[in-house]
């Protein structure tokens, strides 16, 4: 079943490379959407895909491994909201 998530997180050493790694993981899972920095420096992810893939993706966002972050990177203030998909994305972009 297709679902949509909106997730935000803050943290140390979250840079453009971090966003690119999120994109690569999303594409491997067949997830479409966007990731970007908000004005306050936090990261926002809007993603649509199969629910089981999104569940795995959310866990990777919530507990980043070295795949997503550098050794000294960390995330905090993680949140996720689930929605019905709007089918508004083609691919996954970094903005």
N, C-alpha and C positions, 0 to 999 in steps of 0.2 A: 504494500500500500504506500502510495506517495505521501510524503509529509514535508513540512517546512520548519526550519528552526531559525531563530534570531538569537545570536549569542554575543555577549560582550565580555571582555576581560581586560585587566590592566596588568602591568608588571614591569620588571626591570629588563633592559636590553632587548625590548621587542622592537625589531627594525624591519626594513623592507624584506630582508632575507627570510625573516620569520613568516611574513605574509606569503611569500613565494612557496615556502614549505607547506603551508596550509593549503594553498592552491594545488600543489602536486598531490597531496594526500587525497583531497577531494576528487580530483580527476581520476585517480586510481580506483576510487570507490564508486565512480559513476555519478557523482554529486555535482549539481549545477548551482551557481550562485556568485557571490561577491564577498571579498574581504577588504577592509579599509581601516585607516586610522581615523578616529573621530577627533574633533577639535581639542578635546581634553587629553589626547594622547593614547586613549584606550583603543582597543581593537574591536571591531564589530564584524561579525560573520552572518550573512544571510545565505542559507543553503536549502536546496530542495533535492529530494531523492527518495529512494526506498527507505522505509522506516528502519530496517535492520542495519543498513549502511550508515544512516544518520546516527543511530545509537552508538555504533563503533566510533564514528567521527567525533561525536560529542565527548566520549570518554578520552580520546586523544587530545582534544582541546582542553578538557578539564584537568587532565594529568599529563602534561606534555613530557615527552621523553626527549632524549637528545635528537630525535628525528625532527622535532619542531623547534627546539631551543638550543642555544649554546649552553655550555656547562654552567655559566653564571646567570642564565636567564631564569626568570620565574614568573608565574602568572598568579594573579590574585583577583578578588572580586569577580569571580566567574558567575555568569548567569546564562540561562537558556530558557527561551519561550518557544513552545511548539504551536504551530499553526497549520491550517490546511494550505496546500500549495496553491500559488497563483499562476504557476507555469510562466513566469516572467523572465527566466534566464535561459540563455543558450551558452553552454560551457561554463567556465568558472573564471572570474577575472579578479585582478588585484587593482584597486583604484587608489 
